[in-house]
Amino acid sequence: MRNSRLFPKLALQNIRNNRKFYLPYVLALLGNAAAMYIMSALVNDPGTRYMTPGRPNGYLYVEMFMTIGMGIAFIFSAIFVLYINGFLIKQRKKELGLYNILGMGKRHIAMVLVYETLYIAVLGIGGGLLTGLLLYKLVSLIIHKVMAMPVPFGFSVSWTGMVQTAGMFALLLAVTLLNNLNKVRASNPIELLRGGNMGEREPKTRWLLTLLGIVSLGGGYYIAVKTKTGAEAVMMYFVAVFLVIIGTYCLFTAVSIFVLKALRRSKKFYYQTSHFIGVSGMLHRMKQNAVGLANICILCTMVMVMLSGTLSLYLGTAEIIEQQYPGDIKVTVRYALDTEEPPFDPDAMLAVLTGFTEDAGYEAVNVKACGEVNFAVGMLPDGSYTTDRFVQGGAVSLSCITAEDYAILTGETLELGSGEVAAFGVEGDTLTIHWVISDEDAETEPVELGVSTYSIVETLRENPYQSPLILQMITVVVPDEETFQDLWRRQAAAYQLNASTLIWSAYWDVAHPGGERASQEELQALADAQTERIGDGDFYAGTGAWKSCSSYLLKSDGAEDAYGLAGGFLFLGIFLGFLFLMATVLIIYYKQISEGYEDKERFEIMQKVGLSREEVRASIRSQVLMVFFLPIAVASVHIVFDFNMVEKLLTLFYLHDTMLTMLCTAGTVLVFFAVYGAVYLLTARTYYKIVER
């Protein structure tokens, strides 16, 4: 009976006495649990599911982003909880060893640890669920705002979310408890008493690991810099990330030892009081430091990449919408030439489309229409292109428009003669295309139908077509419609059944006769009326033969979809960025405390043998600065090399604004540096207090 009361009291007293260790841990657990509940509740909230009638993508985006966030947050929480628990149990080893010396058996110590875990679970998980309930509506308002969606009314409690969250984090705490019990079982009292103070021998320079780190980092950086398209970025991004992570751990584990030993060999640098103490202290525990520093570096990189990328996408959404929808209404037609039926008549189609708008009592203003053809070609070693897509040079997306349509798209006039073109993305002063029939499974050799050579009289600095950069893109502006159609016929002969269609697009704004722009409700009613009118079957009479024609596509619908996608990414980036930042702060905090207690006796001895207080503070400052800012310096290098891949990934969402991405990245890095500096000032004070006590 006494034991049943003793263990809970002792466990509670232990948590109180070690609150400097447990309070940040409980708060972090609380924050992670709250975040997990909020994401789960957003997926299961019936108000979210039915928030936007007629717009199913709204809920699908919320569900997709929150499900992804839950998976990432849980994996991250597992790593984070296990990592911090390692710091806690190391600091508690001496205390647990003392219990054992005073007569408590390992079974009794295990009971104390069980009750401590139960208290932490109640405070962390229970507090997290309560915090999640209180913050859920606020977070719901924010996510619906950034995704440009109506806010669902009412307040609901997600019992499913509560069960999921409690179950996940109870499992994590159970794993940490089993790990701690196993350490107590396998240790003797003397090991426990010495466990918190055991130092490390000076590590040897591991040349193989150093070489692996250099090769891994170099490989990851090379992939990042050489990536040319969004498709390549998708395929190779995680390969590059994996290599950089491996390289980062090797960098801090092996390369850092090499650098510290090199600094020790430099007499001018090493034989200064602050440098001598800092370098020698870091060198003798670099194995322990390396993992923590690498974790901090990787977390910093993840936060900055996520925030800069998602912020760039969100801020660039307005420009993306304008590129995709130059007018209130967009219609796209796909067609082919040389059909047995009457050919497609673009002028007739434009008259029908705008005529329906005018028959409804509106005016079609700012009308634009242009054509395009695009198809894949292979790149040959001599810089020419071929329709044999199975060559080893790599596939390229070639788009072609006329000079007249180029003027419509850009407002710039090009003077092109026969056989002359303007081009974007083509090196040299000629464009040569080999028209070849090829089949990957054919037994016969490819058949060449002919060669077309054009003189490039002007190189375009910007691509007039801002489409997803799935392949490396080149755009060719030809002088007239005859050359345009000739290119299409040649690719149709080469690709046969796989030939590309011609694309014709029309855009216009809708206004009242007095000049006032139509409202979104009026545009939607017009689009609905056009869809209903198409059902009669004679709407497109006189427009010729074509393969497909879209209904009225509204800019407002495109904007809602674009902001839903970009806002979801931004919210997820901020949400996960906050979790990763919280982990970074706590890892730094525990690292400072752990090293403070390790360094305390060392500095006391140095003061006894003649080191002044000012010299102690200078050496502490030097050591803390070296350890603290090394991860953020390496993370900044990672960001520089990663920029190209992030930029290419954003092109898959039609964002081609390099300057915007650069500014968002620079701004994110500067803000993060400021936050990191504030964390340094706070945690360094804790270290100073411990060491100078």
C-alpha positions as CSV (number, residue, x, y, z in Angstrom):
1,M,0.0,0.0,0.0
2,R,2.8,2.4,0.9
3,N,4.6,1.6,-2.4
4,S,1.4,2.2,-4.4
5,R,1.4,5.8,-2.9
6,L,5.1,6.3,-3.0
7,F,5.7,5.8,-6.7
8,P,3.2,8.3,-8.0
9,K,4.4,10.9,-5.5
10,L,8.0,10.3,-6.3
11,A,7.3,10.5,-10.0
12,L,5.5,13.8,-9.6
13,Q,8.3,15.2,-7.4
14,N,10.8,14.1,-10.0
15,I,9.0,16.0,-12.8
16,R,8.8,19.1,-10.6
17,N,12.5,19.0,-9.6
18,N,13.5,18.5,-13.3
19,R,11.0,21.0,-14.7
20,K,13.7,22.8,-16.7
21,F,14.0,19.5,-18.7
22,Y,10.4,18.4,-18.7
23,L,8.5,21.6,-19.2
24,P,9.8,22.3,-22.8
25,Y,9.3,18.6,-23.6
26,V,5.6,18.6,-22.4
27,L,4.9,21.9,-24.2
28,A,6.4,20.4,-27.4
29,L,4.3,17.3,-27.0
30,L,1.3,19.4,-26.3
31,G,1.9,21.5,-29.5
32,N,2.4,18.4,-31.7
33,A,-0.8,16.8,-30.3
34,A,-2.8,20.0,-30.9
35,A,-1.5,20.2,-34.5
36,M,-2.4,16.6,-35.1
37,Y,-5.9,17.0,-33.7
38,I,-6.5,20.1,-35.8
39,M,-5.5,18.4,-39.0
40,S,-7.5,15.3,-38.3
41,A,-10.6,17.5,-37.4
42,L,-10.3,19.4,-40.6
43,V,-10.5,16.2,-42.6
44,N,-13.5,14.9,-40.6
45,D,-15.4,18.1,-40.1
46,P,-18.8,17.8,-41.9
47,G,-18.9,21.6,-42.3
48,T,-15.7,21.4,-44.3
49,R,-17.0,18.5,-46.4
50,Y,-20.1,20.4,-47.6
51,M,-18.7,23.9,-47.5
52,T,-18.8,24.7,-51.2
53,P,-21.7,23.3,-53.2
54,G,-20.6,22.7,-56.9
55,R,-16.9,22.9,-56.1
56,P,-15.7,19.5,-55.0
57,N,-12.1,20.4,-55.3
58,G,-12.4,22.6,-52.2
59,Y,-12.9,19.7,-49.8
60,L,-10.5,17.5,-51.7
61,Y,-7.7,20.0,-51.4
62,V,-8.3,20.4,-47.6
63,E,-8.5,16.6,-47.2
64,M,-5.4,16.1,-49.3
65,F,-3.2,18.7,-47.6
66,M,-4.3,17.8,-44.1
67,T,-3.8,14.0,-44.7
68,I,-0.3,14.7,-46.0
69,G,0.4,17.0,-43.1
70,M,-0.8,14.3,-40.6
71,G,1.6,11.8,-42.0
72,I,4.6,14.1,-42.0
73,A,3.7,15.4,-38.5
74,F,3.5,11.9,-37.1
75,I,6.8,10.8,-38.5
76,F,8.4,14.0,-37.4
77,S,6.9,13.7,-33.9
78,A,8.1,10.1,-33.6
79,I,11.7,11.2,-34.4
80,F,11.5,14.3,-32.3
81,V,10.0,12.6,-29.2
82,L,12.6,9.8,-29.3
83,Y,15.4,12.3,-29.8
84,I,14.4,14.5,-26.9
85,N,13.8,11.5,-24.7
86,G,17.5,10.6,-25.2
87,F,18.5,13.9,-23.8
88,L,16.2,13.5,-20.8
89,I,17.2,10.0,-19.8
90,K,20.9,11.0,-20.1
91,Q,20.4,13.8,-17.6
92,R,18.4,11.5,-15.3
93,K,20.9,8.6,-15.2
94,K,22.7,9.9,-12.1
95,E,19.4,10.4,-10.3
96,L,18.2,6.9,-11.2
97,G,21.5,5.4,-10.2
98,L,21.2,7.1,-6.8
99,Y,17.8,5.6,-6.3
100,N,19.3,2.2,-7.0
101,I,22.2,2.8,-4.5
102,L,19.7,3.8,-1.8
103,G,17.8,0.5,-2.0
104,M,15.3,0.8,-4.8
105,G,15.3,-2.1,-7.1
106,K,15.1,-1.9,-10.9
107,R,11.4,-2.9,-10.7
108,H,10.7,0.1,-8.4
109,I,12.6,2.5,-10.7
110,A,10.6,1.1,-13.6
111,M,7.3,1.9,-11.7
112,V,8.6,5.5,-11.1
113,L,9.3,5.8,-14.9
114,V,5.8,4.4,-15.7
115,Y,4.1,7.0,-13.5
116,E,6.3,9.8,-14.9
117,T,5.2,8.7,-18.5
118,L,1.6,8.7,-17.4
119,Y,1.8,12.2,-16.0
120,I,3.5,13.4,-19.2
121,A,0.8,11.7,-21.3
122,V,-1.9,13.4,-19.3
123,L,-0.3,16.8,-19.5
124,G,1.0,16.5,-23.1
125,I,-1.7,14.6,-24.9
126,G,-4.6,15.9,-22.8
127,G,-3.4,19.4,-22.9
128,G,-2.8,19.1,-26.7
129,L,-6.4,17.9,-27.3
130,L,-7.7,20.7,-25.2
131,T,-5.5,23.3,-27.0
132,G,-6.5,21.8,-30.4
133,L,-10.2,22.2,-29.5
134,L,-9.7,25.8,-28.5
135,L,-7.6,26.7,-31.6
136,Y,-9.5,24.6,-34.2
137,K,-12.0,27.2,-35.2
138,L,-9.2,29.9,-35.6
139,V,-7.1,27.6,-37.7
140,S,-10.2,26.6,-39.8
141,L,-10.8,30.3,-40.5
142,I,-7.2,30.9,-41.5
143,I,-7.0,27.9,-43.9
144,H,-10.3,28.7,-45.6
145,K,-9.2,32.3,-45.9
146,V,-5.8,31.5,-47.6
147,M,-7.6,28.9,-49.8
148,A,-10.2,31.5,-50.8
149,M,-13.1,29.3,-49.7
150,P,-16.3,30.1,-47.7
151,V,-15.9,29.5,-44.0
152,P,-18.2,26.7,-42.6
153,F,-20.5,27.7,-39.9
154,G,-20.8,26.1,-36.5
155,F,-18.4,24.3,-34.2
156,S,-17.9,20.6,-34.0
157,V,-15.8,18.2,-31.9
158,S,-14.1,15.5,-33.9
159,W,-14.2,12.4,-31.7
160,T,-12.4,10.5,-34.5
161,G,-9.6,13.1,-34.4
162,M,-9.3,12.9,-30.7
163,V,-9.0,9.1,-30.8
164,Q,-6.5,9.2,-33.6
165,T,-4.3,11.8,-31.9
166,A,-4.5,10.2,-28.4
167,G,-3.7,6.8,-29.9
168,M,-0.7,8.0,-32.0
169,F,1.0,9.9,-29.2
170,A,0.2,7.2,-26.6
171,L,2.0,4.8,-28.9
172,L,5.0,7.1,-29.1
173,L,5.2,7.6,-25.3
174,A,4.9,3.8,-24.8
175,V,7.9,3.3,-27.1
176,T,10.0,5.8,-25.2
177,L,9.0,4.2,-21.9
178,L,10.0,0.7,-23.2
179,N,13.3,2.2,-24.4
180,N,14.0,3.8,-21.0
181,L,13.1,0.6,-19.1
182,N,15.4,-1.3,-21.3
183,K,18.3,1.1,-20.5
184,V,17.6,0.8,-16.8
185,R,17.5,-3.0,-17.0
186,A,20.8,-3.2,-18.9
187,S,22.7,-0.8,-16.6
188,N,24.3,-1.2,-13.2
189,P,24.2,1.5,-10.5
190,I,27.7,2.7,-11.2
191,E,27.1,3.1,-14.9
192,L,23.9,5.1,-14.1
193,L,25.8,7.3,-11.7
194,R,28.5,8.1,-14.2
195,G,26.2,8.1,-17.3
196,G,25.4,11.8,-17.2
197,N,29.1,12.7,-16.9
198,M,30.7,10.3,-19.3
199,G,32.8,12.2,-21.9
200,E,34.1,11.1,-25.2
201,R,37.6,10.3,-26.4
202,E,39.1,12.4,-29.1
203,P,37.6,11.1,-32.3
204,K,39.9,9.9,-35.1
205,T,39.8,11.4,-38.6
206,R,37.6,9.0,-40.6
207,W,38.8,9.5,-44.2
208,L,36.3,7.1,-45.7
209,L,33.4,8.9,-44.0
210,T,34.9,12.3,-45.0
211,L,35.1,11.1,-48.6
212,L,31.5,9.8,-48.5
213,G,30.3,13.2,-47.2
214,I,32.1,15.2,-49.9
215,V,30.8,12.8,-52.6
216,S,27.2,12.8,-51.3
217,L,27.1,16.6,-51.0
218,G,28.7,17.1,-54.3
219,G,26.2,14.6,-56.0
220,G,23.2,16.3,-54.4
221,Y,24.4,19.7,-55.3
222,Y,25.2,18.6,-58.9
223,I,21.7,17.2,-59.4
224,A,20.1,20.3,-58.0
225,V,22.1,22.7,-60.2
226,K,21.8,20.6,-63.4
227,T,18.0,20.0,-63.2
228,K,16.4,21.6,-66.2
229,T,12.7,20.8,-66.1
230,G,9.9,20.3,-63.6
231,A,9.7,16.6,-64.5
232,E,13.4,16.1,-63.7
233,A,12.9,18.0,-60.4
234,V,10.0,15.7,-59.4
235,M,12.0,12.5,-60.3
236,M,15.3,13.6,-58.8
237,Y,14.3,15.9,-55.9
238,F,14.2,13.2,-53.2
239,V,17.4,11.6,-54.6
240,A,19.1,15.0,-54.2
241,V,17.6,15.5,-50.7
242,F,18.7,12.0,-49.6
243,L,22.3,12.7,-50.8
244,V,22.4,16.0,-49.1
245,I,21.1,14.6,-45.8
246,I,23.8,11.8,-45.9
247,G,26.4,14.4,-46.8
248,T,25.3,16.7,-44.0
249,Y,25.6,14.0,-41.4
250,C,29.0,13.0,-42.8
251,L,30.0,16.7,-42.9
252,F,29.4,17.2,-39.2
253,T,30.6,13.8,-38.2
254,A,33.8,13.5,-40.1
255,V,34.6,16.7,-42.0
256,S,34.1,18.8,-38.9
257,I,36.7,16.7,-37.1
258,F,39.1,17.2,-40.0
259,V,38.5,21.0,-39.8
260,L,38.9,21.1,-36.0
261,K,42.2,19.2,-36.1
262,A,43.4,21.5,-38.9
263,L,42.5,24.5,-36.7
264,R,44.4,22.9,-33.8
265,R,47.5,22.6,-36.0
266,S,47.3,26.4,-36.7
267,K,49.3,27.9,-33.9
268,K,48.2,31.5,-34.5
269,F,44.5,30.5,-34.2
270,Y,44.6,27.7,-31.7
271,Y,46.9,29.2,-29.0
272,Q,44.4,31.9,-28.0
273,T,42.5,31.3,-24.8
274,S,39.0,31.4,-26.3
275,H,39.9,29.4,-29.4
276,F,41.9,26.8,-27.4
277,I,39.1,26.0,-25.1
278,G,36.4,26.0,-27.7
279,V,38.2,23.9,-30.3
280,S,39.4,21.3,-27.7
281,G,36.0,21.1,-26.1
282,M,34.2,20.6,-29.4
283,L,36.8,18.1,-30.7
284,H,36.4,15.8,-27.7
285,R,32.6,15.5,-28.0
286,M,32.1,16.0,-31.7
287,K,30.5,12.6,-32.2
288,Q,27.7,13.7,-29.8
289,N,27.7,17.2,-31.3
290,A,27.6,16.0,-34.9
291,V,24.2,14.4,-34.7
292,G,22.6,17.4,-33.0
293,L,24.2,19.9,-35.3
294,A,23.2,17.9,-38.4
295,N,19.6,17.6,-37.2
296,I,19.5,21.4,-36.6
297,C,20.9,22.0,-40.0
298,I,18.4,19.7,-41.8
299,L,15.5,21.1,-39.9
300,C,16.5,24.7,-40.7
301,T,16.8,23.8,-44.4
302,M,13.4,22.2,-44.4
303,V,11.7,25.2,-42.7
304,M,13.3,27.7,-45.2
305,V,12.6,25.6,-48.3
306,M,9.0,24.9,-47.4
307,L,8.1,28.5,-46.4
308,S,9.9,30.1,-49.4
309,G,8.5,27.7,-51.9
310,T,4.9,27.8,-50.7
311,L,5.0,31.6,-50.2
312,S,6.3,32.1,-53.8
313,L,3.5,30.0,-55.2
314,Y,0.9,31.8,-53.2
315,L,2.1,35.3,-54.0
316,G,2.5,34.3,-57.7
317,T,-1.0,32.9,-58.0
318,A,-2.5,36.2,-59.3
319,E,0.1,36.3,-62.1
320,I,-0.6,32.6,-62.9
321,I,-4.3,33.3,-63.2
322,E,-3.7,36.2,-65.6
323,Q,-1.5,34.1,-67.8
324,Q,-4.0,31.2,-67.9
325,Y,-7.1,33.5,-68.2
326,P,-6.3,36.8,-70.0
327,G,-10.1,37.4,-70.1
328,D,-13.2,36.7,-68.0
329,I,-14.0,33.8,-70.3
330,K,-11.8,31.3,-72.1
331,V,-12.6,28.7,-74.7
332,T,-10.2,26.2,-76.2
333,V,-10.7,24.2,-79.4
334,R,-8.5,21.2,-80.6
335,Y,-8.7,20.5,-84.3
336,A,-6.8,19.0,-87.2
337,L,-6.2,20.0,-90.9
338,D,-6.9,18.1,-94.1
339,T,-10.1,16.4,-92.8
340,E,-12.8,15.1,-95.2
341,E,-15.3,17.4,-93.4
342,P,-15.2,21.2,-93.8
343,P,-12.1,22.6,-92.0
344,F,-12.3,24.3,-88.7
345,D,-13.1,28.0,-89.1
346,P,-11.6,30.1,-86.3
347,D,-13.4,33.3,-87.3
348,A,-16.8,31.5,-87.4
349,M,-16.1,29.9,-84.0
350,L,-15.2,33.3,-82.5
351,A,-18.3,34.8,-83.9
352,V,-20.5,32.1,-82.4
353,L,-18.9,32.3,-79.0
354,T,-18.9,36.1,-78.6
355,G,-22.3,36.2,-80.4
356,F,-23.9,34.2,-77.6
357,T,-22.5,36.6,-75.1
358,E,-23.9,39.5,-77.0
359,D,-27.3,37.8,-77.5
360,A,-27.5,37.5,-73.7
361,G,-27.4,41.3,-73.4
362,Y,-23.7,41.8,-72.8
363,E,-20.7,43.1,-74.8
364,A,-17.6,41.0,-75.5
365,V,-14.6,43.3,-75.1
366,N,-10.9,42.8,-75.2
367,V,-11.3,39.8,-77.5
368,K,-8.2,37.8,-78.2
369,A,-7.7,34.6,-80.2
370,C,-4.6,32.7,-81.1
371,G,-3.4,29.3,-82.3
372,E,-0.6,26.9,-81.2
373,V,0.8,23.5,-82.0
374,N,3.2,21.7,-79.7
375,F,4.9,18.3,-80.0
376,A,7.9,16.4,-78.5
377,V,11.2,16.2,-80.4
378,G,14.5,14.6,-79.5
379,M,17.7,16.5,-79.3
380,L,20.7,15.3,-81.4
381,P,24.4,15.8,-80.5
382,D,24.8,18.4,-83.3
383,G,22.1,20.7,-81.8
384,S,19.4,19.7,-84.3
385,Y,16.1,18.1,-83.4
386,T,14.3,14.9,-84.6
387,T,10.8,13.4,-84.3
388,D,12.6,10.1,-83.4
389,R,11.7,10.4,-79.7
390,F,13.8,7.4,-78.8
391,V,17.1,9.0,-79.4
392,Q,19.4,9.3,-76.4
393,G,19.7,13.1,-76.4
394,G,16.6,13.7,-74.3
395,A,13.0,14.9,-75.2
396,V,12.2,18.5,-75.7
397,S,8.8,20.2,-76.0
398,L,8.5,22.4,-79.2
399,S,5.7,24.9,-79.4
400,C,5.0,26.9,-82.6
401,I,2.9,30.1,-83.1
402,T,2.6,32.7,-85.8
403,A,4.1,36.2,-85.7
404,E,0.5,37.6,-85.7
405,D,-0.4,35.5,-82.6
406,Y,2.9,36.5,-80.9
407,A,1.9,40.1,-81.3
408,I,-1.5,39.3,-79.7
409,L,0.1,37.5,-76.8
410,T,2.9,40.0,-76.1
411,G,2.1,43.2,-77.8
412,E,5.4,43.0,-79.7
413,T,5.8,42.9,-83.4
414,L,8.3,40.7,-85.2
415,E,9.4,41.2,-88.8
416,L,10.0,37.7,-90.2
417,G,10.7,36.7,-93.8
418,S,10.2,33.4,-95.5
419,G,12.4,30.7,-93.8
420,E,13.0,33.0,-90.8
421,V,11.9,32.4,-87.3
422,A,12.3,33.8,-83.8
423,A,13.0,31.3,-81.1
424,F,13.2,30.8,-77.3
425,G,15.4,28.1,-75.9
426,V,17.3,27.2,-79.1
427,E,21.1,27.6,-79.2
428,G,22.8,28.7,-82.4
429,D,21.5,30.6,-85.4
430,T,19.6,27.9,-87.1
431,L,16.8,25.5,-86.2
432,T,16.9,22.1,-87.9
433,I,14.2,19.4,-87.6
434,H,14.6,15.9,-89.0
435,W,11.1,14.5,-89.7
436,V,11.5,10.8,-88.9
437,I,9.0,8.0,-88.5
438,S,10.1,5.8,-85.6
439,D,8.6,3.0,-83.5
440,E,10.3,1.7,-80.4
441,D,9.1,-1.9,-81.1
442,A,9.6,-1.8,-84.9
443,E,12.1,-4.1,-86.4
444,T,12.9,-1.7,-89.3
445,E,15.2,1.3,-89.1
446,P,13.6,4.8,-88.6
447,V,12.4,6.3,-91.9
448,E,13.4,10.0,-92.5
449,L,10.7,11.9,-94.4
450,G,12.7,15.1,-94.8
451,V,14.5,18.0,-93.1
452,S,13.4,21.5,-92.3
453,T,15.9,24.2,-91.6
454,Y,15.0,27.7,-90.4
455,S,17.2,30.8,-89.9
456,I,16.9,32.2,-86.3
457,V,16.9,36.0,-86.8
458,E,15.9,36.9,-83.3
459,T,16.4,35.1,-79.9
460,L,13.5,35.6,-77.5
461,R,14.5,36.3,-73.9
462,E,11.2,35.2,-72.5
463,N,8.9,32.4,-73.4
464,P,5.5,33.7,-74.7
465,Y,3.9,30.5,-73.5
466,Q,4.0,30.0,-69.7
467,S,3.1,26.4,-69.5
468,P,4.2,23.6,-67.0
469,L,7.9,22.9,-67.5
470,I,7.4,19.2,-67.8
471,L,10.0,19.0,-70.5
472,Q,12.7,21.4,-71.6
473,M,10.8,23.9,-73.8
474,I,11.5,25.7,-77.0
475,T,9.1,28.1,-78.6
476,V,9.3,29.0,-82.3
477,V,7.6,32.0,-83.9
478,V,7.0,31.5,-87.7
479,P,6.2,34.3,-90.2
480,D,2.8,33.2,-91.4
481,E,-0.1,30.8,-91.2
482,E,1.3,28.8,-94.2
483,T,4.5,27.9,-92.4
484,F,2.6,27.2,-89.2
485,Q,0.3,24.7,-91.0
486,D,3.3,23.2,-92.8
487,L,5.0,22.4,-89.5
488,W,1.8,20.7,-88.2
489,R,1.5,18.6,-91.4
490,R,5.1,17.5,-91.2
491,Q,4.8,16.4,-87.5
492,A,1.5,14.7,-88.3
493,A,3.2,12.7,-91.1
494,A,6.0,11.7,-88.7
495,Y,3.9,10.8,-85.7
496,Q,0.9,9.5,-87.5
497,L,-1.6,8.2,-84.9
498,N,0.3,10.0,-82.2
499,A,0.2,13.3,-83.9
500,S,-0.6,16.4,-81.9
501,T,-3.7,18.5,-82.5
502,L,-3.8,22.2,-83.3
503,I,-5.0,24.3,-80.4
504,W,-7.0,27.5,-80.8
505,S,-7.9,29.6,-77.8
506,A,-10.2,32.6,-77.4
507,Y,-10.4,35.0,-74.5
508,W,-12.7,38.0,-73.8
509,D,-14.1,40.1,-71.0
510,V,-17.8,40.5,-70.5
511,A,-19.3,44.0,-69.9
512,H,-22.7,45.6,-69.8
513,P,-23.6,48.0,-72.7
514,G,-22.7,51.0,-70.5
515,G,-19.2,49.7,-69.9
516,E,-19.6,48.2,-66.4
517,R,-18.0,44.7,-66.0
518,A,-20.3,41.8,-65.4
519,S,-20.4,40.4,-61.9
520,Q,-19.3,36.9,-61.0
521,E,-22.9,35.8,-60.5
522,E,-23.8,37.1,-64.0
523,L,-20.7,35.4,-65.6
524,Q,-21.7,32.1,-63.9
525,A,-25.3,32.5,-65.1
526,L,-24.0,33.1,-68.7
527,A,-21.7,30.1,-68.5
528,D,-24.6,27.9,-67.3
529,A,-26.8,29.2,-70.1
530,Q,-24.1,28.4,-72.7
531,T,-23.7,24.9,-71.4
532,E,-27.5,24.4,-71.6
533,R,-27.6,25.9,-75.1
534,I,-24.9,23.5,-76.4
535,G,-27.3,20.6,-75.6
536,D,-29.5,21.6,-78.5
537,G,-26.9,20.3,-81.0
538,D,-26.8,23.2,-83.5
539,F,-24.9,25.7,-81.4
540,Y,-21.6,25.2,-83.3
541,A,-23.2,25.1,-86.8
542,G,-20.9,26.6,-89.4
543,T,-17.7,26.4,-87.4
544,G,-16.3,23.4,-89.3
545,A,-14.8,20.2,-88.0
546,W,-12.9,20.0,-84.7
547,K,-12.1,17.3,-82.1
548,S,-13.1,19.1,-78.9
549,C,-14.3,22.4,-77.7
550,S,-14.6,23.5,-74.1
551,S,-17.6,25.3,-72.7
552,Y,-17.2,28.8,-71.3
553,L,-14.3,28.5,-68.8
554,L,-14.5,31.4,-66.2
555,K,-11.5,33.1,-64.8
556,S,-13.2,33.1,-61.4
557,D,-13.4,29.3,-61.4
558,G,-9.7,29.1,-62.4
559,A,-8.9,31.6,-59.6
560,E,-10.8,29.7,-57.0
561,D,-9.0,26.4,-58.0
562,A,-5.6,28.1,-58.1
563,Y,-5.9,29.8,-54.8
564,G,-7.3,26.6,-53.2
565,L,-4.2,24.7,-54.3
566,A,-1.7,27.5,-53.5
567,G,-3.4,28.4,-50.2
568,G,-3.3,24.7,-49.2
569,F,0.4,24.5,-49.9
570,L,1.0,27.7,-48.0
571,F,-1.0,26.6,-45.0
572,L,0.8,23.3,-44.9
573,G,4.2,24.9,-45.3
574,I,3.5,27.3,-42.4
575,F,2.0,24.6,-40.2
576,L,4.8,22.1,-40.7
577,G,7.4,24.9,-40.7
578,F,6.1,25.9,-37.2
579,L,6.5,22.3,-36.0
580,F,10.0,22.0,-37.4
581,L,11.0,25.3,-36.0
582,M,9.7,24.3,-32.6
583,A,11.8,21.1,-32.8
584,T,14.8,23.1,-33.8
585,V,14.4,25.4,-30.8
586,L,14.0,22.5,-28.4
587,I,17.0,20.6,-29.8
588,I,19.1,23.7,-29.4
589,Y,17.7,24.2,-25.9
590,Y,18.5,20.7,-24.7
591,K,21.8,20.8,-26.4
592,Q,22.8,23.9,-24.5
593,I,21.6,22.5,-21.2
594,S,23.4,19.2,-21.8
595,E,26.6,20.8,-22.8
596,G,26.3,23.4,-20.0
597,Y,26.4,20.7,-17.3
598,E,29.2,18.9,-19.1
599,D,31.3,22.1,-19.3
600,K,30.5,23.4,-15.8
601,E,33.2,21.4,-14.0
602,R,35.7,22.0,-16.7
603,F,35.4,25.7,-16.5
604,E,35.5,25.7,-12.7
605,I,38.8,23.8,-12.8
606,M,40.2,26.3,-15.4
607,Q,39.3,29.2,-13.1
608,K,41.0,27.5,-10.2
609,V,44.2,27.2,-12.2
610,G,44.3,30.9,-13.1
611,L,41.8,31.5,-16.0
612,S,40.0,34.9,-15.4
613,R,36.3,35.3,-15.4
614,E,36.5,37.5,-18.6
615,E,38.6,34.8,-20.3
616,V,36.0,32.2,-19.3
617,R,33.2,34.3,-20.8
618,A,35.2,34.9,-24.0
619,S,35.9,31.2,-24.5
620,I,32.2,30.3,-23.8
621,R,31.1,32.9,-26.3
622,S,33.5,31.7,-28.9
623,Q,32.4,28.0,-28.4
624,V,28.7,28.8,-28.4
625,L,28.9,30.9,-31.5
626,M,30.9,28.3,-33.4
627,V,28.5,25.5,-32.5
628,F,25.3,27.6,-32.8
629,F,25.9,29.3,-36.2
630,L,27.6,26.4,-38.0
631,P,24.2,24.6,-38.8
632,I,22.6,27.8,-40.1
633,A,25.6,28.6,-42.3
634,V,25.5,25.1,-43.8
635,A,21.7,25.3,-44.2
636,S,22.1,28.6,-46.1
637,V,24.5,26.8,-48.6
638,H,21.9,24.1,-49.0
639,I,19.3,26.7,-49.8
640,V,21.5,28.3,-52.5
641,F,22.0,25.0,-54.3
642,D,18.4,23.9,-53.8
643,F,17.0,27.1,-55.4
644,N,17.1,25.8,-58.9
645,M,15.1,22.7,-58.1
646,V,12.5,24.6,-56.2
647,E,12.2,27.1,-59.1
648,K,11.7,24.2,-61.6
649,L,9.1,22.5,-59.3
650,L,7.1,25.7,-59.2
651,T,7.0,25.8,-63.0
652,L,4.7,22.7,-62.8
653,F,2.2,25.1,-61.2
654,Y,2.7,27.6,-64.1
655,L,4.9,29.9,-61.9
656,H,7.9,31.2,-64.0
657,D,8.6,34.3,-62.0
658,T,12.3,33.7,-61.0
659,M,12.6,37.1,-59.3
660,L,9.6,36.5,-57.1
661,T,10.9,33.2,-56.0
662,M,14.3,34.7,-55.3
663,L,12.8,37.5,-53.2
664,C,10.6,35.1,-51.3
665,T,13.6,32.9,-50.6
666,A,15.8,35.8,-49.5
667,G,13.1,37.2,-47.3
668,T,12.4,33.8,-45.7
669,V,16.1,33.3,-45.0
670,L,16.5,36.8,-43.4
671,V,13.4,36.3,-41.2
672,F,14.6,32.9,-40.2
673,F,18.1,34.3,-39.4
674,A,16.4,36.8,-37.1
675,V,14.3,34.1,-35.3
676,Y,17.4,31.9,-35.1
677,G,19.4,34.8,-33.6
678,A,16.6,35.3,-31.0
679,V,16.8,31.6,-30.1
680,Y,20.5,31.9,-29.7
681,L,20.2,34.8,-27.3
682,L,17.7,33.0,-25.1
683,T,19.4,29.6,-25.1
684,A,22.9,31.0,-24.7
685,R,21.8,32.7,-21.5
686,T,20.7,29.3,-20.1
687,Y,24.1,27.9,-20.9
688,Y,25.9,30.9,-19.3
689,K,23.9,30.5,-16.1
690,I,24.7,26.8,-15.8
691,V,28.4,27.2,-16.5
692,E,29.0,30.3,-14.4
693,R,26.9,29.2,-11.5
